[in-house]
Amino acid sequence: MHSLSGAETRVLAVVNQKGGVGKTTTAVNLATALSAARKKVLLIDLDPQGNATTGLGVRRSVIRESVYDVLFDAVPISEAVVETKVPNLSLIPSSVHLSGAEIELVTSENREYRLKAAVEQAGAYDYVIFDCPPSLNLLTLNALVASHGLIVPLQCEFYALEGLSHLLKTVERVRKRFNPTLEIQGVVLTMVDRRNNLSRLVEEDVREFMGDRVYKTVIPRNVRLSEAPSYGLPAIVYDMRCPGAKAYIDLAKEVIKREKTAVQALVA
């Protein structure tokens, strides 16, 4: 699978088994920032709650095919794609049927590779980004198997490192059994308030534990980030000048830089 430029499409999963850490906010705004950098981006909403779908202003009434149909009815990705209000950003919407996908996948043939097989036929995109559900279930496993790298949003709270170490163990198991090239592209600290002692302490601990895999950019607590989805817009479109939007633009620059390094390492 190659992008319009002829380079390999890079597949990234935004993943954290914990809810409420800014995962969907990160997926939507990172995808938007990458598209603003003239990258052709496909965002795939794997969360049954469908927040990335509604956060991009896509109404359920206009959805004909969803990621559920791609996974279970062999619908080609090209038929499920919905164009968003953001230039260069396409979406494969979620579906309420994904709630039962875990049970259906258990008995499915090649259950861990279904998403990978579908994405390999996705067409010419620079980036494919998965917004994963807040659990390490078979949908998330499909995303890990299909991805080159993971972006892990981590809220600056007391149990952050405990959840991260659990995710790292899962990644290691996936590497051994299904996807030996899977890497953590980076950890992004979210909901950061540097006036708060706990935020500062958690940030220090995470940077000590993960080293340079933690992005320099941090995502601040920001009301505009929370407001934007209710208007069906990414924060970068809703208010490009707010601190949260600026942070995601900076994060996109770091992601692009790391991806270039990763591709060069593969070629070398």
Backbone torsions as a table, in degrees:
resi	resn	phi	psi	omega
1	MET	NA	125.5	-176.0
2	HIS	-127.8	154.1	178.5
3	SER	-82.3	178.8	179.4
4	LEU	-62.5	-28.6	-179.2
5	SER	-79.3	-7.0	-178.9
6	GLY	95.5	-13.0	177.5
7	ALA	-76.5	162.3	179.3
8	GLU	-68.0	137.1	173.1
9	THR	-63.6	133.0	178.9
10	ARG	-97.9	130.9	-175.7
11	VAL	-111.7	121.2	-175.7
12	LEU	-126.9	138.4	176.4
13	ALA	-110.6	130.8	172.9
14	VAL	-93.7	112.1	-166.4
15	VAL	-139.7	138.1	167.7
16	ASN	-162.6	129.8	-176.5
17	GLN	-71.4	-9.8	-179.6
18	LYS	-96.3	138.3	177.1
19	GLY	-83.3	163.3	173.9
20	GLY	72.9	24.8	-178.1
21	VAL	-105.9	4.7	-179.1
22	GLY	89.3	25.2	-176.1
23	LYS	-67.1	-52.6	-179.1
24	THR	-67.5	-39.0	176.1
25	THR	-57.9	-40.9	179.0
26	THR	-68.1	-45.8	-179.1
27	ALA	-59.9	-47.6	-176.4
28	VAL	-67.3	-46.4	-175.1
29	ASN	-77.7	-31.7	174.2
30	LEU	-66.6	-45.0	178.0
31	ALA	-59.3	-40.4	179.1
32	THR	-66.6	-43.5	-179.6
33	ALA	-65.3	-38.2	177.5
34	LEU	-65.4	-39.5	178.7
35	SER	-68.0	-32.6	176.2
36	ALA	-67.8	-23.5	176.5
37	ALA	-87.5	19.9	176.7
38	ARG	66.6	30.5	172.0
39	LYS	-98.6	141.9	176.7
40	LYS	-89.0	119.3	-168.3
41	VAL	-123.5	137.9	171.6
42	LEU	-117.2	119.2	176.6
43	LEU	-101.3	126.9	-179.9
44	ILE	-112.2	118.9	-176.6
45	ASP	-89.7	102.0	-178.3
46	LEU	-94.5	0.2	-176.9
47	ASP	-90.0	122.4	179.3
48	PRO	-55.3	-24.5	178.7
49	GLN	-69.0	-23.5	174.4
50	GLY	67.9	27.3	-176.7
51	ASN	-68.2	-32.8	177.4
52	ALA	-66.6	-34.8	178.8
53	THR	-64.9	-51.8	-179.7
54	THR	-69.8	-31.7	179.8
55	GLY	-67.5	-17.5	175.0
56	LEU	-101.4	11.6	174.0
57	GLY	76.4	19.0	179.3
58	VAL	-91.2	116.0	-178.6
59	ARG	-81.1	143.1	-179.2
60	ARG	-59.1	-28.7	-177.6
61	SER	-65.4	-22.1	-178.5
62	VAL	-96.3	-2.7	-177.1
63	ILE	-83.8	120.5	177.1
64	ARG	-98.6	-47.0	178.1
65	GLU	-124.3	146.7	-177.7
66	SER	-127.0	-179.1	177.6
67	VAL	-64.0	-25.8	175.5
68	TYR	-61.3	-45.8	179.9
69	ASP	-64.7	-33.7	177.3
70	VAL	-65.5	-43.0	-175.8
71	LEU	-75.3	-37.6	-169.7
72	PHE	-112.1	-20.5	-178.5
73	ASP	-115.8	12.5	177.5
74	ALA	56.0	29.8	174.6
75	VAL	-71.0	128.5	179.2
76	PRO	-61.6	144.4	-179.5
77	ILE	-55.0	-37.3	-178.3
78	SER	-59.3	-27.6	-179.6
79	GLU	-84.5	-16.1	-178.8
80	ALA	-98.8	-8.3	-175.6
81	VAL	-69.3	133.6	173.0
82	VAL	-116.5	131.2	176.9
83	GLU	-80.2	137.5	-179.2
84	THR	-97.5	178.8	177.2
85	LYS	-71.0	-14.0	-176.9
86	VAL	-92.1	122.4	177.7
87	PRO	-57.2	140.0	177.9
88	ASN	74.2	1.2	-178.6
89	LEU	-115.5	116.2	176.9
90	SER	-109.5	160.6	-175.9
91	LEU	-134.6	139.1	162.3
92	ILE	-106.0	112.2	-170.7
93	PRO	-73.0	162.1	175.4
94	SER	-80.8	177.9	177.5
95	SER	-150.3	147.3	176.9
96	VAL	-63.0	-23.0	179.5
97	HIS	-64.5	-19.0	178.8
98	LEU	-63.4	-20.6	-179.8
99	SER	-58.6	-32.9	179.5
100	GLY	-98.3	6.1	-175.5
101	ALA	-64.2	-31.6	-178.9
102	GLU	-58.9	-45.2	-179.0
103	ILE	-68.9	-40.8	-179.5
104	GLU	-66.6	-37.0	-178.0
105	LEU	-68.5	-30.0	-176.8
106	VAL	-54.7	-38.9	-176.7
107	THR	-102.0	6.2	-177.4
108	SER	-82.2	147.2	176.4
109	GLU	-71.5	140.7	-178.7
110	ASN	50.6	44.8	-170.0
111	ARG	-61.6	-31.0	-177.5
112	GLU	-79.8	-15.8	-171.2
113	TYR	-111.1	6.3	-174.5
114	ARG	-62.7	-44.8	-178.9
115	LEU	-68.7	-40.3	178.9
116	LYS	-59.0	-45.5	-179.7
117	ALA	-62.5	-40.1	-179.6
118	ALA	-67.8	-44.4	-176.0
119	VAL	-67.4	-30.3	179.3
120	GLU	-63.8	-16.8	177.3
121	GLN	-106.6	18.6	-170.9
122	ALA	-71.8	-25.9	-177.2
123	GLY	104.3	-164.9	-169.6
124	ALA	-88.7	96.3	173.8
125	TYR	-128.4	148.4	173.1
126	ASP	-76.4	-39.6	-179.6
127	TYR	-135.9	137.6	164.9
128	VAL	-113.5	127.3	-177.1
129	ILE	-123.3	129.5	176.5
130	PHE	-99.0	131.3	166.3
131	ASP	-97.5	107.0	-171.9
132	CYS	-85.9	155.8	174.4
133	PRO	-68.1	159.0	-177.7
134	PRO	-81.5	56.3	175.9
135	SER	-164.7	159.9	178.7
136	LEU	-96.2	65.5	-178.9
137	ASN	-100.1	-168.3	-177.0
138	LEU	-69.7	-26.0	174.6
139	LEU	-67.2	-45.5	177.5
140	THR	-64.1	-41.0	177.8
141	LEU	-58.9	-42.0	176.2
142	ASN	-57.9	-40.9	178.7
143	ALA	-66.0	-41.4	179.7
144	LEU	-64.9	-38.0	179.7
145	VAL	-69.0	-33.5	-176.2
146	ALA	-85.7	-10.9	-169.3
147	SER	-96.6	153.5	168.5
148	HIS	-84.8	-38.0	-175.8
149	GLY	-148.6	159.9	179.1
150	LEU	-113.9	141.4	170.1
151	ILE	-114.1	121.9	-172.4
152	VAL	-111.8	105.1	173.5
153	PRO	-74.0	134.3	-175.4
154	LEU	-133.6	116.1	179.1
155	GLN	-75.1	139.1	-179.4
156	CYS	-77.1	83.0	-179.6
157	GLU	-139.4	173.2	-169.0
158	PHE	-58.8	-41.9	-174.1
159	TYR	-94.0	15.6	-174.1
160	ALA	-57.5	-48.7	-175.8
161	LEU	-68.3	-32.1	179.3
162	GLU	-63.3	-45.5	178.0
163	GLY	-65.6	-37.2	-179.3
164	LEU	-65.8	-42.0	-179.0
165	SER	-65.2	-34.5	177.2
166	HIS	-65.5	-42.7	178.8
167	LEU	-64.4	-40.9	-180.0
168	LEU	-60.9	-38.9	177.7
169	LYS	-64.7	-39.4	178.1
170	THR	-64.5	-43.9	179.0
171	VAL	-59.4	-41.3	-179.8
172	GLU	-64.2	-39.2	177.9
173	ARG	-66.6	-39.9	178.6
174	VAL	-64.5	-39.9	177.5
175	ARG	-58.2	-45.8	-175.2
176	LYS	-68.5	-36.1	-171.7
177	ARG	-100.7	-33.5	-168.4
178	PHE	-128.1	-36.3	-169.1
179	ASN	-145.2	83.4	-173.3
180	PRO	-65.7	-16.3	-178.0
181	THR	-96.6	2.3	-178.4
182	LEU	-63.1	131.3	179.6
183	GLU	-129.6	155.3	167.9
184	ILE	-85.6	109.5	-179.6
185	GLN	-65.4	-38.8	177.0
186	GLY	176.9	160.9	175.0
187	VAL	-108.2	127.8	179.1
188	VAL	-112.6	124.1	179.6
189	LEU	-80.0	126.9	-176.2
190	THR	-117.2	161.8	177.2
191	MET	54.8	41.2	-176.1
192	VAL	-83.9	129.7	173.3
193	ASP	-127.1	100.8	-173.5
194	ARG	-74.2	-3.8	172.1
195	ARG	-79.8	-13.1	-175.9
196	ASN	-96.0	126.0	-178.7
197	ASN	-59.2	-39.8	-178.6
198	LEU	-63.2	-43.1	178.2
199	SER	-57.1	-45.8	-178.1
200	ARG	-65.2	-42.8	-178.6
201	LEU	-65.8	-43.4	179.4
202	VAL	-64.3	-42.5	178.8
203	GLU	-59.1	-44.5	179.0
204	GLU	-61.5	-44.0	-178.7
205	ASP	-64.1	-44.5	-178.0
206	VAL	-65.5	-41.4	179.9
207	ARG	-67.1	-34.1	177.4
208	GLU	-69.8	-38.8	-176.4
209	PHE	-74.3	-41.3	-172.8
210	MET	-105.5	-9.9	176.8
211	GLY	61.5	-136.0	-173.9
212	ASP	-78.5	3.2	173.6
213	ARG	-76.6	-10.9	174.9
214	VAL	-86.8	127.0	179.2
215	TYR	-62.2	146.5	174.8
216	LYS	-66.2	-36.2	178.9
217	THR	-69.6	133.9	171.8
218	VAL	-118.2	151.3	-179.1
219	ILE	-99.1	116.8	-176.4
220	PRO	-77.9	160.2	167.6
221	ARG	-64.1	128.8	-172.3
222	ASN	-153.7	122.1	-177.5
223	VAL	-60.9	-37.4	-176.8
224	ARG	-64.2	-33.2	175.5
225	LEU	-62.3	-37.8	-179.3
226	SER	-75.3	-32.3	-177.5
227	GLU	-74.5	-37.4	-169.2
228	ALA	-52.8	-45.6	-176.6
229	PRO	-59.4	-30.8	-179.1
230	SER	-67.6	-16.8	175.9
231	TYR	-99.6	4.4	-179.8
232	GLY	66.7	33.7	-177.1
233	LEU	-135.0	144.6	167.9
234	PRO	-65.0	151.3	179.8
235	ALA	-58.9	-31.9	-178.0
236	ILE	-65.4	-29.4	176.4
237	VAL	-87.7	-39.8	-177.1
238	TYR	-63.1	-47.0	178.4
239	ASP	-155.1	90.4	-173.8
240	MET	-64.6	-21.0	-175.6
241	ARG	-90.7	-6.0	-178.5
242	CYS	-72.1	153.9	-176.8
243	PRO	-56.7	-36.6	-179.5
244	GLY	-65.7	-43.8	179.4
245	ALA	-63.7	-43.9	179.2
246	LYS	-61.3	-37.6	179.7
247	ALA	-64.4	-41.7	-179.9
248	TYR	-69.1	-30.9	174.3
249	ILE	-65.0	-42.0	177.5
250	ASP	-66.2	-38.2	178.7
251	LEU	-62.7	-42.1	179.4
252	ALA	-59.3	-38.9	178.1
253	LYS	-62.0	-41.7	178.3
254	GLU	-66.4	-40.5	179.7
255	VAL	-62.0	-46.1	179.9
256	ILE	-60.6	-42.6	-179.9
257	LYS	-63.2	-44.2	-179.4
258	ARG	-67.6	-36.2	179.1
259	GLU	-66.1	-38.9	176.2
260	LYS	-60.5	-43.0	178.2
261	THR	-62.6	-42.6	-179.2
262	ALA	-63.8	-42.3	-179.4
263	VAL	-66.9	-42.0	179.3
264	GLN	-62.6	-37.3	179.1
265	ALA	-65.9	-35.9	179.0
266	LEU	-69.2	-37.3	-177.9
267	VAL	-72.8	-36.2	-176.0
268	ALA	-64.1	NA	NA
